[in-house]
Amino acid sequence: MSDKSLRDLRTENSQPAPKIVFPCDYPLKIVGDATPDFQAAIVEVLKAHVPGFEDDTVTAVDSRKGRFQSLRVTITATSNDQLQTLFASLKATGRVHMVL
């Protein structure tokens, strides 16, 4: 057995994350259970946090078996605080499994 400890590959040769310059176009993929009102609930949250958000810019894609739905949208992000608040509000709905 080697005396070397395991390496954490996430920290070796890693560059700092790029800084986001605001305002910018910010793509989102929001995944949740495919229910009839999922899209409407998410659009309501987006409208509350993104000034001028248009709900017709949302693209919905169902999973292969139809259990999940992903909503794809690009918003105009104005600050890191806005994004953090948006992510918290999406999580607070209890309907969002993942935001990418």
ABEGO torsion letter per residue (X at the ends): XBABBBBBAAABGBBBBBBBBOBBBBBBBBBBBBBAAAAAAAAAAAAAABBGBBAAABBBBBBAAGABBBBBBBBBBABAAAAAAAAAAAAAAGABABBX
